[in-house]
Amino acid sequence: MINEHVFWKDEAAKHFYLINEGVCELVASDEQTLIRFMSKGAFFGEIGCLLTGKRSCSVIVRTTTILHKIKKD
């Protein structure tokens, strides 16, 4: 859904995501500072899954988006 969070900073990282369609926004912990826009072909969530176990920032859906979710296991 547009303007919904995919995940919040500091949540446990159990999945990483690939964008098939649409635009997501990577935002800093203050929920104001834009880090980057991501679109088709981009991926996110891998740092938490592979390195830290926690989310390093938040991701918000900005347009109608189709994501593929890959479980950490």
NURO-544732 format. One record per atom (N, C-alpha, C): residue number from 1; atom name; y, x, z. Coordinates in pm, 1 decimal. Atoms other than C-alpha are relative to their C-alpha. Example, Ala and Ser with C-alpha at 12.3 -4.5 7.8 and 13.67 -1.06 7.14 Angstrom:
// NURO-544732
i	at	y	x	z
1	N	-119.0	89.0	0.0
1	CA	-450.0	1230.0	780.0
1	C	120.0	90.0	0.0
2	N	-119.0	-82.0	-6.0
2	CA	-106.0	1367.0	714.0
2	C	109.0	-77.0	73.0
END
This chain:
// NURO-544732
i	at	y	x	z
1	N	-117.0	82.9	0.0
1	CA	0.0	0.0	0.0
1	C	125.0	88.6	0.0
2	N	-123.9	-76.7	9.3
2	CA	348.0	124.0	-82.1
2	C	63.8	13.8	137.7
3	N	-65.8	-38.2	-124.7
3	CA	526.8	295.4	210.4
3	C	-92.7	6.1	121.1
4	N	97.5	-17.2	-108.0
4	CA	206.8	314.5	417.7
4	C	-35.2	148.0	14.3
5	N	45.7	-137.1	-23.0
5	CA	96.1	640.1	576.1
5	C	-147.3	12.1	-36.7
6	N	140.8	-34.6	22.5
6	CA	-225.2	793.6	448.0
6	C	-51.9	61.3	129.2
7	N	27.1	-53.9	-133.1
7	CA	-224.3	998.3	768.4
7	C	128.9	53.3	60.3
8	N	-113.6	-49.5	-77.2
8	CA	16.2	1119.6	1037.8
8	C	-26.1	143.9	43.2
9	N	10.6	-136.8	-51.8
9	CA	87.7	1474.6	1154.1
9	C	-78.6	-1.8	131.1
10	N	80.2	-23.1	-120.8
10	CA	-152.6	1595.8	1426.8
10	C	-122.5	-90.1	15.1
11	N	125.2	76.3	-4.8
11	CA	-425.8	1339.4	1351.5
11	C	-116.8	95.0	-26.1
12	N	120.7	-76.9	31.6
12	CA	-781.3	1470.7	1338.6
12	C	-23.8	-6.4	-150.9
13	N	21.5	-8.7	145.1
13	CA	-860.6	1585.4	984.9
13	C	-148.3	-17.8	-30.3
14	N	139.5	29.2	32.4
14	CA	-1183.5	1421.3	869.1
14	C	-23.0	-18.0	-149.6
15	N	10.1	20.4	144.5
15	CA	-1108.0	1374.8	496.4
15	C	109.7	79.3	-70.1
16	N	-111.2	-43.6	83.4
16	CA	-909.2	1527.9	216.3
16	C	5.2	-91.4	-120.6
17	N	-29.4	102.1	98.7
17	CA	-762.6	1333.2	-72.3
17	C	41.0	59.8	-133.5
18	N	-41.3	-33.9	135.7
18	CA	-718.2	1356.4	-448.7
18	C	74.9	-120.9	-55.4
19	N	-78.2	109.5	57.7
19	CA	-453.3	1149.2	-629.6
19	C	-46.5	-24.2	-143.1
20	N	42.5	39.4	134.4
20	CA	-592.4	966.4	-931.9
20	C	115.6	-64.7	-75.1
21	N	-118.6	66.4	56.0
21	CA	-279.2	755.7	-996.3
21	C	102.2	-16.5	109.9
22	N	-105.9	29.9	-94.6
22	CA	57.4	712.9	-827.3
22	C	68.6	122.4	55.1
23	N	-80.1	-105.3	-61.6
23	CA	292.5	914.9	-610.0
23	C	-8.0	-12.0	151.7
24	N	-2.9	-9.3	-145.3
24	CA	264.0	1026.1	-248.3
24	C	105.8	102.5	38.2
25	N	-105.0	-88.2	-50.0
25	CA	521.4	1205.5	-37.8
25	C	-51.9	72.6	123.1
26	N	34.8	-83.3	-114.0
26	CA	448.8	1491.9	200.2
26	C	126.4	16.4	82.9
27	N	-119.7	-6.5	-83.6
27	CA	691.3	1476.0	494.8
27	C	-26.3	80.4	126.1
28	N	7.6	-81.4	-121.1
28	CA	762.8	1701.5	791.7
28	C	-18.2	-89.0	123.0
29	N	28.7	73.5	-122.8
29	CA	692.0	1600.5	1150.2
29	C	114.9	-89.4	47.0
30	N	-113.0	85.2	-38.7
30	CA	1042.0	1452.1	1189.5
30	C	2.0	-131.5	-77.3
31	N	13.0	119.2	85.3
31	CA	937.4	1185.6	932.1
31	C	123.1	-24.4	-88.2
32	N	-121.2	10.3	81.1
32	CA	1269.5	1249.0	751.4
32	C	3.2	103.2	-112.0
33	N	-11.6	-111.2	92.3
33	CA	1237.3	1583.0	576.2
33	C	-111.0	-1.8	-104.2
34	N	95.3	-0.7	110.6
34	CA	1070.2	1567.2	235.8
34	C	-44.6	143.3	-27.3
35	N	54.1	-130.8	35.5
35	CA	841.7	1861.5	170.3
35	C	-27.7	3.8	-149.3
36	N	27.9	5.6	143.8
36	CA	719.2	1752.9	-172.3
36	C	-52.6	-136.7	-38.8
37	N	64.6	115.8	61.0
37	CA	623.5	1464.2	-399.4
37	C	-126.7	49.4	-67.1
38	N	125.9	-34.8	65.0
38	CA	265.2	1468.9	-526.5
38	C	-41.0	-117.1	-88.4
39	N	41.3	105.4	93.1
39	CA	125.1	1277.8	-823.5
39	C	-137.9	32.4	-56.5
40	N	133.6	-11.3	59.1
40	CA	-184.4	1250.1	-1043.0
40	C	-46.0	145.4	-11.7
41	N	57.6	-134.0	5.5
41	CA	-408.2	1554.3	-1010.8
41	C	24.0	83.1	125.0
42	N	-28.4	-74.3	-123.3
42	CA	-261.8	1670.5	-679.9
42	C	-104.4	-34.8	106.2
43	N	90.0	26.2	-111.4
43	CA	-466.1	1694.0	-362.0
43	C	69.2	41.1	128.4
44	N	-59.5	-31.3	-129.1
44	CA	-382.7	1709.0	6.3
44	C	-101.3	-26.4	111.0
45	N	87.3	17.5	-114.7
45	CA	-545.9	1722.8	348.9
45	C	-102.0	110.4	16.7
46	N	101.0	-105.7	-4.3
46	CA	-753.1	2030.6	275.7
46	C	25.1	101.2	110.3
47	N	-30.5	-98.5	-104.8
47	CA	-572.7	2255.7	525.5
47	C	-59.2	-44.4	132.8
48	N	56.1	52.5	-124.7
48	CA	-664.8	2032.3	817.6
48	C	-151.4	2.0	-0.3
49	N	146.8	3.1	7.9
49	CA	-1023.2	1994.3	698.9
49	C	-61.5	139.2	7.9
50	N	61.1	-132.1	10.6
50	CA	-1087.2	2360.4	627.9
50	C	44.4	99.4	106.7
51	N	-52.2	-103.6	-88.7
51	CA	-868.2	2548.3	875.2
51	C	27.5	-43.8	143.1
52	N	-51.5	30.3	-133.3
52	CA	-710.9	2369.2	1170.5
52	C	-66.9	-116.7	70.5
53	N	58.2	119.3	-60.8
53	CA	-893.4	2039.6	1227.7
53	C	101.0	-108.5	29.5
54	N	-108.1	96.7	-21.8
54	CA	-554.4	1864.6	1257.1
54	C	90.7	-3.4	-121.5
55	N	-95.8	14.0	110.2
55	CA	-299.1	1735.9	1006.7
55	C	126.0	80.0	30.0
56	N	-119.4	-83.4	-18.6
56	CA	-3.9	1972.5	956.7
56	C	128.5	-73.8	-36.3
57	N	-115.6	83.6	33.1
57	CA	228.4	1699.9	820.7
57	C	-50.7	-141.0	-30.1
58	N	36.6	138.2	32.2
58	CA	231.7	1330.7	726.4
58	C	5.9	-22.2	-150.2
59	N	-2.0	36.9	141.5
59	CA	163.8	1172.6	385.6
59	C	24.4	-150.3	-9.1
60	N	-38.1	140.1	18.9
60	CA	321.7	844.5	271.0
60	C	-17.4	-36.9	-147.0
61	N	15.7	51.6	136.4
61	CA	229.9	639.5	-38.2
61	C	134.9	-55.7	-45.1
62	N	-131.2	44.4	48.4
62	CA	545.6	579.4	-248.9
62	C	-7.6	-93.5	-120.3
63	N	20.3	94.7	110.2
63	CA	407.9	389.9	-552.9
63	C	-143.5	-50.8	11.2
64	N	139.0	44.1	2.5
64	CA	90.6	198.4	-625.6
64	C	-86.3	120.7	-32.6
65	N	73.2	-126.2	7.3
65	CA	-164.6	474.2	-579.2
65	C	-149.9	-23.0	11.8
66	N	146.4	-2.6	-12.3
66	CA	-536.1	531.7	-630.6
66	C	-36.6	138.8	52.2
67	N	42.0	-126.1	-61.1
67	CA	-678.1	799.5	-399.6
67	C	-151.7	6.9	4.2
68	N	140.9	-26.7	-25.1
68	CA	-1021.5	954.0	-383.2
68	C	-5.3	75.1	132.6
69	N	11.8	-59.6	-133.0
69	CA	-1124.3	1043.5	-28.8
69	C	-132.9	73.4	8.7
70	N	120.7	-80.3	-14.6
70	CA	-1372.4	1323.1	36.8
70	C	-17.5	34.9	146.7
71	N	28.8	-21.8	-141.5
71	CA	-1533.6	1343.8	378.0
71	C	-24.4	148.5	28.1
72	N	11.3	-140.5	-39.8
72	CA	-1518.0	1678.6	559.2
72	C	-145.7	45.6	6.1
73	N	141.4	-37.1	-13.9
73	CA	-1892.8	1676.5	626.1
73	C	-57.4	41.8	-132.3
END
